[in-house]
Amino acid sequence: MKELLLNEKWRPKSFEDIILLPRIRKIFENGIKQNVILYGHYGTGKTTLARILIGKYSKDKAYMELNSSFYTSIDVLRTKIDDFCSKVYMGFDVDAKADDIKYVFLDEFERTSTQYQDALKAYIEEYSAKNVRFIFNTNHINKISDGIKSR
């Protein structure tokens, strides 16, 4: 059995396991129904919460997770994100119901450029209407454009 770092070994894996303020728990108790920006200080559980909400540990939802400090090119929008949002994925979409949702989780989103954020606005508008939800994590909310915040 491989040894995990303590933060991974003890990371909550379900919504019931995560410690949240009651007002935040209430917002997410029925999942993510709209696009979300999670922001706050380092190490406060933003990534853990997002991963739980998108089903990373339960593997019951279609999702894409990208580290935005690494994937910073606008080409990522044209390839990875567009492909994921527009294509059918085996095991998820074959028996999809009208209310099934795909999730795009962009971690460390403050690292993206203004051009990237401007281009992403159109993707958010187009794919949100097609049951795709975008989740952004950031340590610096002031680095997120007003256009992204408004969507």
C-alpha positions in Angstrom: 0.0 0.0 0.0 1.4 3.4 -0.9 1.9 6.0 1.7 -0.1 9.2 1.2 0.9 12.6 2.5 -1.1 13.5 5.6 -3.1 16.2 3.8 -4.2 13.7 1.2 -4.7 10.8 3.6 -7.1 12.9 5.8 -8.7 15.0 3.0 -12.5 14.8 3.2 -13.9 12.7 0.4 -17.6 13.3 0.9 -19.9 16.3 1.5 -20.8 14.9 4.9 -17.1 14.7 5.9 -16.2 18.3 5.1 -16.4 21.0 7.8 -18.3 24.0 6.5 -20.0 27.0 8.0 -23.8 26.3 8.1 -24.5 29.1 5.5 -22.0 27.6 3.1 -23.3 24.1 3.6 -26.8 25.2 2.9 -25.7 26.7 -0.5 -24.2 23.5 -1.7 -26.3 20.8 0.0 -28.1 20.1 -3.2 -25.0 20.3 -5.4 -24.0 23.1 -7.8 -26.9 24.6 -9.7 -25.0 27.6 -11.1 -21.5 28.7 -11.9 -19.4 29.3 -8.8 -16.3 31.1 -7.7 -14.8 29.8 -4.5 -12.3 32.2 -3.0 -10.3 32.6 0.2 -7.0 32.1 1.8 -4.6 29.2 1.0 -5.4 25.9 2.7 -9.1 26.6 3.6 -10.6 23.7 1.6 -11.7 25.4 -1.6 -10.2 22.7 -3.8 -11.4 19.9 -1.6 -15.0 21.3 -1.6 -14.9 21.7 -5.4 -13.7 18.2 -5.9 -16.4 16.8 -3.6 -19.1 18.8 -5.4 -18.0 17.7 -8.9 -17.9 14.0 -7.8 -14.1 13.4 -8.2 -14.2 10.9 -5.3 -17.5 9.3 -6.1 -16.9 9.3 -9.9 -20.6 9.7 -10.6 -20.4 12.9 -12.6 -18.7 14.0 -15.8 -16.1 16.6 -14.9 -12.8 18.2 -16.1 -10.3 19.6 -13.7 -7.6 21.9 -14.9 -4.9 23.7 -12.9 -5.1 27.2 -14.4 -1.5 28.1 -13.3 -0.3 25.4 -15.6 -2.9 25.5 -18.4 -2.8 29.2 -19.2 -3.1 29.3 -23.0 -6.2 30.4 -24.9 -5.6 27.2 -26.9 -6.8 25.3 -23.8 -10.2 26.8 -24.3 -10.3 25.8 -28.0 -9.1 22.3 -27.3 -9.6 20.8 -23.8 -12.5 22.8 -22.6 -14.4 23.0 -25.8 -13.9 19.3 -26.5 -15.1 18.3 -23.0 -18.1 20.6 -23.1 -19.3 19.7 -26.6 -18.7 15.9 -26.7 -20.5 12.8 -25.4 -18.5 10.8 -22.9 -19.1 7.1 -22.4 -20.6 6.2 -19.1 -22.0 9.7 -18.5 -23.8 11.0 -21.5 -25.1 7.8 -23.1 -28.0 7.5 -20.6 -28.0 11.3 -19.8 -31.1 12.9 -18.6 -32.0 16.5 -19.4 -30.9 17.6 -16.0 -27.5 15.9 -16.0 -24.7 18.4 -15.6 -21.0 18.4 -16.6 -18.5 20.3 -14.5 -15.4 22.3 -15.5 -13.3 23.0 -12.5 -10.6 25.6 -13.0 -8.2 25.6 -10.0 -5.9 28.6 -9.2 -7.9 30.7 -11.7 -6.2 33.9 -10.6 -3.2 32.8 -12.7 -5.0 33.2 -16.0 -4.4 36.2 -18.3 -7.0 38.9 -19.0 -7.2 37.6 -22.6 -7.9 34.1 -21.3 -10.7 35.4 -19.0 -12.2 37.5 -21.8 -12.3 34.5 -24.1 -13.7 32.2 -21.5 -16.8 34.5 -21.0 -18.3 33.3 -24.3 -17.7 29.6 -23.3 -19.5 30.2 -20.0 -22.5 31.7 -21.7 -22.7 29.1 -24.5 -22.2 26.0 -22.4 -24.0 27.1 -19.2 -27.2 26.9 -21.4 -26.2 23.3 -22.2 -25.9 22.1 -18.6 -22.2 22.7 -18.1 -21.3 24.4 -14.8 -18.0 26.2 -14.3 -16.3 26.2 -10.9 -13.4 28.6 -10.3 -11.0 28.5 -7.3 -8.9 31.5 -6.5 -6.9 32.9 -3.6 -7.2 36.4 -5.0 -10.8 37.4 -6.0 -9.5 40.8 -7.2 -7.6 39.1 -10.0 -10.8 37.7 -11.5 -12.4 39.9 -14.2 -15.8 41.5 -13.6 -17.0 39.7 -16.7 -16.3 36.3 -15.2 -17.8 37.3 -11.9 -21.0 38.4 -13.5 -21.5 35.0 -15.1 
